Amino acid sequence: MKRILLITGGQRSGKSAYAESRALTLAEHPVYVATAHVDKNDAEFCQRVARHRQRRGAQWTTVEEELRLGSLDMTGRTVLVDCVTLWCTNFFMACDGDIDKAKTAMEQEFDRFTRHDAQYIFVTNEVGLGGISVNAVQRRFADLQGFINQYIARLADEVIMMISGIPMRIK
């Protein structure tokens, strides 16, 4: 049975750990779709990725896909996409900051990806609670992130917001 869960919250709110825990209640061997573009020159980010991999362990199948989620067929699987924010970043950059173009492409990819009968868990950052940036590029990115979060939330069966490690049911 197809089901979509969106987990949102601020940085370090416990989103990923909660999402991983939920996935493991649904499947013995879930799939982890990593959307991050890993720059080997960014040691701190490489350490974050390594910590995530270590925490997940061998029971997870990891798939790295920065843009084309729609190319993946996860029929019958429980799949965790971590994270929508990095996926947005990749589209934002690929579309040269054109949020209309990026939004359309992301919605199409999301629809192609979730058309299969699977259990989907998406992790995203909630960008709508902060102040408005004085930087135009940051404002455009926050707009894109907000639009995509709304799109996924509208289609989700369940939405959870993490606050200080505590899951709060929104939908």
PyMOL commands that place a pseudoatom at each C-alpha (Angstrom):
pseudoatom trace, name=CA, resn=MET, resi=1, chain=A, elem=C, hetatm=0, pos=[0.000, 0.000, 0.000]
pseudoatom trace, name=CA, resn=LYS, resi=2, chain=A, elem=C, hetatm=0, pos=[1.432, 3.372, -1.043]
pseudoatom trace, name=CA, resn=ARG, resi=3, chain=A, elem=C, hetatm=0, pos=[1.959, 5.761, 1.857]
pseudoatom trace, name=CA, resn=ILE, resi=4, chain=A, elem=C, hetatm=0, pos=[3.838, 9.057, 2.130]
pseudoatom trace, name=CA, resn=LEU, resi=5, chain=A, elem=C, hetatm=0, pos=[5.222, 10.431, 5.395]
pseudoatom trace, name=CA, resn=LEU, resi=6, chain=A, elem=C, hetatm=0, pos=[6.879, 13.860, 5.596]
pseudoatom trace, name=CA, resn=ILE, resi=7, chain=A, elem=C, hetatm=0, pos=[9.092, 14.658, 8.573]
pseudoatom trace, name=CA, resn=THR, resi=8, chain=A, elem=C, hetatm=0, pos=[10.017, 18.314, 8.933]
pseudoatom trace, name=CA, resn=GLY, resi=9, chain=A, elem=C, hetatm=0, pos=[11.765, 20.429, 11.538]
pseudoatom trace, name=CA, resn=GLY, resi=10, chain=A, elem=C, hetatm=0, pos=[14.778, 22.604, 12.153]
pseudoatom trace, name=CA, resn=GLN, resi=11, chain=A, elem=C, hetatm=0, pos=[18.415, 21.623, 11.937]
pseudoatom trace, name=CA, resn=ARG, resi=12, chain=A, elem=C, hetatm=0, pos=[19.423, 19.079, 14.591]
pseudoatom trace, name=CA, resn=SER, resi=13, chain=A, elem=C, hetatm=0, pos=[15.804, 18.593, 15.638]
pseudoatom trace, name=CA, resn=GLY, resi=14, chain=A, elem=C, hetatm=0, pos=[16.082, 14.795, 15.404]
pseudoatom trace, name=CA, resn=LYS, resi=15, chain=A, elem=C, hetatm=0, pos=[14.431, 14.402, 11.994]
pseudoatom trace, name=CA, resn=SER, resi=16, chain=A, elem=C, hetatm=0, pos=[16.788, 11.824, 10.504]
pseudoatom trace, name=CA, resn=ALA, resi=17, chain=A, elem=C, hetatm=0, pos=[17.017, 9.622, 13.602]
pseudoatom trace, name=CA, resn=TYR, resi=18, chain=A, elem=C, hetatm=0, pos=[13.233, 9.644, 13.939]
pseudoatom trace, name=CA, resn=ALA, resi=19, chain=A, elem=C, hetatm=0, pos=[12.773, 8.867, 10.233]
pseudoatom trace, name=CA, resn=GLU, resi=20, chain=A, elem=C, hetatm=0, pos=[15.221, 5.968, 10.433]
pseudoatom trace, name=CA, resn=SER, resi=21, chain=A, elem=C, hetatm=0, pos=[13.428, 4.617, 13.491]
pseudoatom trace, name=CA, resn=ARG, resi=22, chain=A, elem=C, hetatm=0, pos=[10.047, 4.833, 11.728]
pseudoatom trace, name=CA, resn=ALA, resi=23, chain=A, elem=C, hetatm=0, pos=[11.431, 3.118, 8.613]
pseudoatom trace, name=CA, resn=LEU, resi=24, chain=A, elem=C, hetatm=0, pos=[12.725, 0.229, 10.717]
pseudoatom trace, name=CA, resn=THR, resi=25, chain=A, elem=C, hetatm=0, pos=[9.260, -0.291, 12.210]
pseudoatom trace, name=CA, resn=LEU, resi=26, chain=A, elem=C, hetatm=0, pos=[7.966, -0.738, 8.652]
pseudoatom trace, name=CA, resn=ALA, resi=27, chain=A, elem=C, hetatm=0, pos=[10.699, -2.885, 7.113]
pseudoatom trace, name=CA, resn=GLU, resi=28, chain=A, elem=C, hetatm=0, pos=[13.579, -5.058, 8.191]
pseudoatom trace, name=CA, resn=HIS, resi=29, chain=A, elem=C, hetatm=0, pos=[15.743, -3.813, 5.308]
pseudoatom trace, name=CA, resn=PRO, resi=30, chain=A, elem=C, hetatm=0, pos=[14.659, -0.314, 4.243]
pseudoatom trace, name=CA, resn=VAL, resi=31, chain=A, elem=C, hetatm=0, pos=[16.207, 1.740, 1.457]
pseudoatom trace, name=CA, resn=TYR, resi=32, chain=A, elem=C, hetatm=0, pos=[17.990, 5.010, 2.230]
pseudoatom trace, name=CA, resn=VAL, resi=33, chain=A, elem=C, hetatm=0, pos=[18.047, 7.467, -0.682]
pseudoatom trace, name=CA, resn=ALA, resi=34, chain=A, elem=C, hetatm=0, pos=[20.802, 10.006, -0.090]
pseudoatom trace, name=CA, resn=THR, resi=35, chain=A, elem=C, hetatm=0, pos=[20.298, 13.206, -2.077]
pseudoatom trace, name=CA, resn=ALA, resi=36, chain=A, elem=C, hetatm=0, pos=[23.425, 15.037, -0.904]
pseudoatom trace, name=CA, resn=HIS, resi=37, chain=A, elem=C, hetatm=0, pos=[26.134, 16.148, -3.269]
pseudoatom trace, name=CA, resn=VAL, resi=38, chain=A, elem=C, hetatm=0, pos=[29.220, 15.251, -1.252]
pseudoatom trace, name=CA, resn=ASP, resi=39, chain=A, elem=C, hetatm=0, pos=[32.151, 17.585, -1.859]
pseudoatom trace, name=CA, resn=LYS, resi=40, chain=A, elem=C, hetatm=0, pos=[35.237, 15.575, -0.869]
pseudoatom trace, name=CA, resn=ASN, resi=41, chain=A, elem=C, hetatm=0, pos=[36.936, 18.879, 0.050]
pseudoatom trace, name=CA, resn=ASP, resi=42, chain=A, elem=C, hetatm=0, pos=[34.356, 19.560, 2.781]
pseudoatom trace, name=CA, resn=ALA, resi=43, chain=A, elem=C, hetatm=0, pos=[35.735, 17.465, 5.638]
pseudoatom trace, name=CA, resn=GLU, resi=44, chain=A, elem=C, hetatm=0, pos=[32.989, 18.406, 8.111]
pseudoatom trace, name=CA, resn=PHE, resi=45, chain=A, elem=C, hetatm=0, pos=[30.215, 17.362, 5.700]
pseudoatom trace, name=CA, resn=CYS, resi=46, chain=A, elem=C, hetatm=0, pos=[32.046, 14.122, 4.862]
pseudoatom trace, name=CA, resn=GLN, resi=47, chain=A, elem=C, hetatm=0, pos=[32.128, 13.369, 8.604]
pseudoatom trace, name=CA, resn=ARG, resi=48, chain=A, elem=C, hetatm=0, pos=[28.370, 13.982, 8.839]
pseudoatom trace, name=CA, resn=VAL, resi=49, chain=A, elem=C, hetatm=0, pos=[27.765, 11.535, 5.996]
pseudoatom trace, name=CA, resn=ALA, resi=50, chain=A, elem=C, hetatm=0, pos=[30.031, 8.946, 7.646]
pseudoatom trace, name=CA, resn=ARG, resi=51, chain=A, elem=C, hetatm=0, pos=[28.153, 9.306, 10.978]
pseudoatom trace, name=CA, resn=HIS, resi=52, chain=A, elem=C, hetatm=0, pos=[24.817, 8.822, 9.215]
pseudoatom trace, name=CA, resn=ARG, resi=53, chain=A, elem=C, hetatm=0, pos=[26.071, 5.684, 7.430]
pseudoatom trace, name=CA, resn=GLN, resi=54, chain=A, elem=C, hetatm=0, pos=[27.519, 4.244, 10.620]
pseudoatom trace, name=CA, resn=ARG, resi=55, chain=A, elem=C, hetatm=0, pos=[24.295, 4.906, 12.551]
pseudoatom trace, name=CA, resn=ARG, resi=56, chain=A, elem=C, hetatm=0, pos=[22.199, 3.148, 9.904]
pseudoatom trace, name=CA, resn=GLY, resi=57, chain=A, elem=C, hetatm=0, pos=[24.297, -0.004, 9.726]
pseudoatom trace, name=CA, resn=ALA, resi=58, chain=A, elem=C, hetatm=0, pos=[24.221, -2.926, 7.311]
pseudoatom trace, name=CA, resn=GLN, resi=59, chain=A, elem=C, hetatm=0, pos=[20.475, -3.524, 7.336]
pseudoatom trace, name=CA, resn=TRP, resi=60, chain=A, elem=C, hetatm=0, pos=[19.976, -0.511, 5.072]
pseudoatom trace, name=CA, resn=THR, resi=61, chain=A, elem=C, hetatm=0, pos=[20.402, -0.410, 1.307]
pseudoatom trace, name=CA, resn=THR, resi=62, chain=A, elem=C, hetatm=0, pos=[21.821, 2.983, 0.361]
pseudoatom trace, name=CA, resn=VAL, resi=63, chain=A, elem=C, hetatm=0, pos=[21.133, 4.594, -3.011]
pseudoatom trace, name=CA, resn=GLU, resi=64, chain=A, elem=C, hetatm=0, pos=[22.750, 7.919, -3.894]
pseudoatom trace, name=CA, resn=GLU, resi=65, chain=A, elem=C, hetatm=0, pos=[20.662, 10.078, -6.217]
pseudoatom trace, name=CA, resn=GLU, resi=66, chain=A, elem=C, hetatm=0, pos=[21.097, 13.848, -6.308]
pseudoatom trace, name=CA, resn=LEU, resi=67, chain=A, elem=C, hetatm=0, pos=[18.321, 14.772, -8.772]
pseudoatom trace, name=CA, resn=ARG, resi=68, chain=A, elem=C, hetatm=0, pos=[16.408, 12.053, -10.613]
pseudoatom trace, name=CA, resn=LEU, resi=69, chain=A, elem=C, hetatm=0, pos=[14.394, 10.346, -7.902]
pseudoatom trace, name=CA, resn=GLY, resi=70, chain=A, elem=C, hetatm=0, pos=[11.851, 9.478, -10.598]
pseudoatom trace, name=CA, resn=SER, resi=71, chain=A, elem=C, hetatm=0, pos=[14.387, 7.109, -12.155]
pseudoatom trace, name=CA, resn=LEU, resi=72, chain=A, elem=C, hetatm=0, pos=[14.189, 4.878, -9.064]
pseudoatom trace, name=CA, resn=ASP, resi=73, chain=A, elem=C, hetatm=0, pos=[11.581, 2.136, -8.782]
pseudoatom trace, name=CA, resn=MET, resi=74, chain=A, elem=C, hetatm=0, pos=[11.067, 1.292, -5.116]
pseudoatom trace, name=CA, resn=THR, resi=75, chain=A, elem=C, hetatm=0, pos=[7.946, -0.823, -5.577]
pseudoatom trace, name=CA, resn=GLY, resi=76, chain=A, elem=C, hetatm=0, pos=[7.207, -2.849, -2.478]
pseudoatom trace, name=CA, resn=ARG, resi=77, chain=A, elem=C, hetatm=0, pos=[9.958, -1.211, -0.422]
pseudoatom trace, name=CA, resn=THR, resi=78, chain=A, elem=C, hetatm=0, pos=[10.131, 1.176, 2.493]
pseudoatom trace, name=CA, resn=VAL, resi=79, chain=A, elem=C, hetatm=0, pos=[12.257, 4.080, 1.354]
pseudoatom trace, name=CA, resn=LEU, resi=80, chain=A, elem=C, hetatm=0, pos=[13.642, 7.025, 3.306]
pseudoatom trace, name=CA, resn=VAL, resi=81, chain=A, elem=C, hetatm=0, pos=[14.677, 10.104, 1.312]
pseudoatom trace, name=CA, resn=ASP, resi=82, chain=A, elem=C, hetatm=0, pos=[17.122, 12.247, 3.278]
pseudoatom trace, name=CA, resn=CYS, resi=83, chain=A, elem=C, hetatm=0, pos=[16.817, 14.994, 2.542]
pseudoatom trace, name=CA, resn=VAL, resi=84, chain=A, elem=C, hetatm=0, pos=[14.473, 17.183, 0.521]
pseudoatom trace, name=CA, resn=THR, resi=85, chain=A, elem=C, hetatm=0, pos=[16.513, 20.290, 1.424]
pseudoatom trace, name=CA, resn=LEU, resi=86, chain=A, elem=C, hetatm=0, pos=[19.662, 18.947, -0.230]
pseudoatom trace, name=CA, resn=TRP, resi=87, chain=A, elem=C, hetatm=0, pos=[17.568, 17.734, -3.156]
pseudoatom trace, name=CA, resn=CYS, resi=88, chain=A, elem=C, hetatm=0, pos=[16.219, 21.313, -3.456]
pseudoatom trace, name=CA, resn=THR, resi=89, chain=A, elem=C, hetatm=0, pos=[19.756, 22.653, -3.365]
pseudoatom trace, name=CA, resn=ASN, resi=90, chain=A, elem=C, hetatm=0, pos=[20.765, 20.375, -6.232]
pseudoatom trace, name=CA, resn=PHE, resi=91, chain=A, elem=C, hetatm=0, pos=[17.815, 21.498, -8.380]
pseudoatom trace, name=CA, resn=PHE, resi=92, chain=A, elem=C, hetatm=0, pos=[18.309, 25.144, -7.421]
pseudoatom trace, name=CA, resn=MET, resi=93, chain=A, elem=C, hetatm=0, pos=[21.904, 24.948, -8.650]
pseudoatom trace, name=CA, resn=ALA, resi=94, chain=A, elem=C, hetatm=0, pos=[21.056, 22.886, -11.758]
pseudoatom trace, name=CA, resn=CYS, resi=95, chain=A, elem=C, hetatm=0, pos=[18.383, 25.433, -12.715]
pseudoatom trace, name=CA, resn=ASP, resi=96, chain=A, elem=C, hetatm=0, pos=[20.676, 28.424, -12.082]
pseudoatom trace, name=CA, resn=GLY, resi=97, chain=A, elem=C, hetatm=0, pos=[18.464, 29.734, -9.287]
pseudoatom trace, name=CA, resn=ASP, resi=98, chain=A, elem=C, hetatm=0, pos=[15.280, 29.750, -11.405]
pseudoatom trace, name=CA, resn=ILE, resi=99, chain=A, elem=C, hetatm=0, pos=[12.798, 28.655, -8.754]
pseudoatom trace, name=CA, resn=ASP, resi=100, chain=A, elem=C, hetatm=0, pos=[9.875, 28.217, -11.156]
pseudoatom trace, name=CA, resn=LYS, resi=101, chain=A, elem=C, hetatm=0, pos=[11.913, 25.859, -13.320]
pseudoatom trace, name=CA, resn=ALA, resi=102, chain=A, elem=C, hetatm=0, pos=[13.302, 24.012, -10.279]
pseudoatom trace, name=CA, resn=LYS, resi=103, chain=A, elem=C, hetatm=0, pos=[9.867, 23.731, -8.637]
pseudoatom trace, name=CA, resn=THR, resi=104, chain=A, elem=C, hetatm=0, pos=[8.285, 22.281, -11.778]
pseudoatom trace, name=CA, resn=ALA, resi=105, chain=A, elem=C, hetatm=0, pos=[11.126, 19.796, -12.260]
pseudoatom trace, name=CA, resn=MET, resi=106, chain=A, elem=C, hetatm=0, pos=[11.021, 18.725, -8.613]
pseudoatom trace, name=CA, resn=GLU, resi=107, chain=A, elem=C, hetatm=0, pos=[7.259, 18.232, -8.596]
pseudoatom trace, name=CA, resn=GLN, resi=108, chain=A, elem=C, hetatm=0, pos=[7.531, 16.086, -11.743]
pseudoatom trace, name=CA, resn=GLU, resi=109, chain=A, elem=C, hetatm=0, pos=[10.351, 14.007, -10.210]
pseudoatom trace, name=CA, resn=PHE, resi=110, chain=A, elem=C, hetatm=0, pos=[8.420, 13.609, -6.965]
pseudoatom trace, name=CA, resn=ASP, resi=111, chain=A, elem=C, hetatm=0, pos=[5.315, 12.446, -8.832]
pseudoatom trace, name=CA, resn=ARG, resi=112, chain=A, elem=C, hetatm=0, pos=[7.310, 9.952, -10.939]
pseudoatom trace, name=CA, resn=PHE, resi=113, chain=A, elem=C, hetatm=0, pos=[9.093, 8.633, -7.870]
pseudoatom trace, name=CA, resn=THR, resi=114, chain=A, elem=C, hetatm=0, pos=[5.991, 8.204, -5.697]
pseudoatom trace, name=CA, resn=ARG, resi=115, chain=A, elem=C, hetatm=0, pos=[3.795, 6.675, -8.402]
pseudoatom trace, name=CA, resn=HIS, resi=116, chain=A, elem=C, hetatm=0, pos=[5.007, 3.217, -7.326]
pseudoatom trace, name=CA, resn=ASP, resi=117, chain=A, elem=C, hetatm=0, pos=[3.365, 1.213, -4.572]
pseudoatom trace, name=CA, resn=ALA, resi=118, chain=A, elem=C, hetatm=0, pos=[5.834, 1.755, -1.712]
pseudoatom trace, name=CA, resn=GLN, resi=119, chain=A, elem=C, hetatm=0, pos=[6.138, 3.364, 1.700]
pseudoatom trace, name=CA, resn=TYR, resi=120, chain=A, elem=C, hetatm=0, pos=[7.933, 6.714, 1.404]
pseudoatom trace, name=CA, resn=ILE, resi=121, chain=A, elem=C, hetatm=0, pos=[9.449, 8.766, 4.201]
pseudoatom trace, name=CA, resn=PHE, resi=122, chain=A, elem=C, hetatm=0, pos=[10.771, 12.216, 3.275]
pseudoatom trace, name=CA, resn=VAL, resi=123, chain=A, elem=C, hetatm=0, pos=[12.944, 14.314, 5.608]
pseudoatom trace, name=CA, resn=THR, resi=124, chain=A, elem=C, hetatm=0, pos=[13.038, 18.076, 5.085]
pseudoatom trace, name=CA, resn=ASN, resi=125, chain=A, elem=C, hetatm=0, pos=[14.090, 21.245, 6.864]
pseudoatom trace, name=CA, resn=GLU, resi=126, chain=A, elem=C, hetatm=0, pos=[11.360, 23.635, 7.887]
pseudoatom trace, name=CA, resn=VAL, resi=127, chain=A, elem=C, hetatm=0, pos=[12.569, 26.956, 6.533]
pseudoatom trace, name=CA, resn=GLY, resi=128, chain=A, elem=C, hetatm=0, pos=[9.408, 28.943, 7.178]
pseudoatom trace, name=CA, resn=LEU, resi=129, chain=A, elem=C, hetatm=0, pos=[10.060, 29.670, 10.840]
pseudoatom trace, name=CA, resn=GLY, resi=130, chain=A, elem=C, hetatm=0, pos=[13.161, 31.831, 10.453]
pseudoatom trace, name=CA, resn=GLY, resi=131, chain=A, elem=C, hetatm=0, pos=[13.558, 35.451, 9.520]
pseudoatom trace, name=CA, resn=ILE, resi=132, chain=A, elem=C, hetatm=0, pos=[13.697, 36.728, 5.969]
pseudoatom trace, name=CA, resn=SER, resi=133, chain=A, elem=C, hetatm=0, pos=[17.237, 36.837, 4.648]
pseudoatom trace, name=CA, resn=VAL, resi=134, chain=A, elem=C, hetatm=0, pos=[18.752, 40.053, 3.325]
pseudoatom trace, name=CA, resn=ASN, resi=135, chain=A, elem=C, hetatm=0, pos=[20.425, 37.913, 0.619]
pseudoatom trace, name=CA, resn=ALA, resi=136, chain=A, elem=C, hetatm=0, pos=[18.362, 37.545, -2.585]
pseudoatom trace, name=CA, resn=VAL, resi=137, chain=A, elem=C, hetatm=0, pos=[19.722, 34.071, -3.408]
pseudoatom trace, name=CA, resn=GLN, resi=138, chain=A, elem=C, hetatm=0, pos=[18.877, 32.805, 0.075]
pseudoatom trace, name=CA, resn=ARG, resi=139, chain=A, elem=C, hetatm=0, pos=[15.361, 34.261, -0.193]
pseudoatom trace, name=CA, resn=ARG, resi=140, chain=A, elem=C, hetatm=0, pos=[14.788, 32.502, -3.542]
pseudoatom trace, name=CA, resn=PHE, resi=141, chain=A, elem=C, hetatm=0, pos=[16.067, 29.219, -2.133]
pseudoatom trace, name=CA, resn=ALA, resi=142, chain=A, elem=C, hetatm=0, pos=[13.824, 29.531, 0.954]
pseudoatom trace, name=CA, resn=ASP, resi=143, chain=A, elem=C, hetatm=0, pos=[10.884, 30.167, -1.379]
pseudoatom trace, name=CA, resn=LEU, resi=144, chain=A, elem=C, hetatm=0, pos=[11.688, 27.016, -3.379]
pseudoatom trace, name=CA, resn=GLN, resi=145, chain=A, elem=C, hetatm=0, pos=[12.098, 24.941, -0.207]
pseudoatom trace, name=CA, resn=GLY, resi=146, chain=A, elem=C, hetatm=0, pos=[8.821, 26.255, 1.186]
pseudoatom trace, name=CA, resn=PHE, resi=147, chain=A, elem=C, hetatm=0, pos=[6.921, 25.543, -2.056]
pseudoatom trace, name=CA, resn=ILE, resi=148, chain=A, elem=C, hetatm=0, pos=[8.284, 21.984, -2.253]
pseudoatom trace, name=CA, resn=ASN, resi=149, chain=A, elem=C, hetatm=0, pos=[7.571, 21.304, 1.419]
pseudoatom trace, name=CA, resn=GLN, resi=150, chain=A, elem=C, hetatm=0, pos=[3.980, 22.450, 0.873]
pseudoatom trace, name=CA, resn=TYR, resi=151, chain=A, elem=C, hetatm=0, pos=[3.659, 20.269, -2.236]
pseudoatom trace, name=CA, resn=ILE, resi=152, chain=A, elem=C, hetatm=0, pos=[4.879, 17.148, -0.441]
pseudoatom trace, name=CA, resn=ALA, resi=153, chain=A, elem=C, hetatm=0, pos=[2.833, 17.891, 2.699]
pseudoatom trace, name=CA, resn=ARG, resi=154, chain=A, elem=C, hetatm=0, pos=[-0.318, 18.282, 0.610]
pseudoatom trace, name=CA, resn=LEU, resi=155, chain=A, elem=C, hetatm=0, pos=[0.233, 14.811, -0.910]
pseudoatom trace, name=CA, resn=ALA, resi=156, chain=A, elem=C, hetatm=0, pos=[1.444, 13.159, 2.298]
pseudoatom trace, name=CA, resn=ASP, resi=157, chain=A, elem=C, hetatm=0, pos=[-0.700, 10.829, 4.344]
pseudoatom trace, name=CA, resn=GLU, resi=158, chain=A, elem=C, hetatm=0, pos=[1.086, 11.939, 7.501]
pseudoatom trace, name=CA, resn=VAL, resi=159, chain=A, elem=C, hetatm=0, pos=[3.225, 14.950, 8.449]
pseudoatom trace, name=CA, resn=ILE, resi=160, chain=A, elem=C, hetatm=0, pos=[5.381, 15.064, 11.577]
pseudoatom trace, name=CA, resn=MET, resi=161, chain=A, elem=C, hetatm=0, pos=[7.244, 18.111, 12.842]
pseudoatom trace, name=CA, resn=MET, resi=162, chain=A, elem=C, hetatm=0, pos=[10.237, 17.462, 15.060]
pseudoatom trace, name=CA, resn=ILE, resi=163, chain=A, elem=C, hetatm=0, pos=[10.834, 19.919, 17.877]
pseudoatom trace, name=CA, resn=SER, resi=164, chain=A, elem=C, hetatm=0, pos=[13.842, 19.275, 20.128]
pseudoatom trace, name=CA, resn=GLY, resi=165, chain=A, elem=C, hetatm=0, pos=[13.717, 15.544, 19.374]
pseudoatom trace, name=CA, resn=ILE, resi=166, chain=A, elem=C, hetatm=0, pos=[9.980, 15.291, 20.013]
pseudoatom trace, name=CA, resn=PRO, resi=167, chain=A, elem=C, hetatm=0, pos=[7.669, 14.287, 17.145]
pseudoatom trace, name=CA, resn=MET, resi=168, chain=A, elem=C, hetatm=0, pos=[4.554, 16.452, 16.825]
pseudoatom trace, name=CA, resn=ARG, resi=169, chain=A, elem=C, hetatm=0, pos=[1.821, 15.144, 14.507]
pseudoatom trace, name=CA, resn=ILE, resi=170, chain=A, elem=C, hetatm=0, pos=[0.699, 17.884, 12.085]
pseudoatom trace, name=CA, resn=LYS, resi=171, chain=A, elem=C, hetatm=0, pos=[-1.377, 15.808, 9.678]
for i in range(1, 171): cmd.bond("trace and resi %d" % i, "trace and resi %d" % (i + 1))
show_as sticks, trace
zoom trace
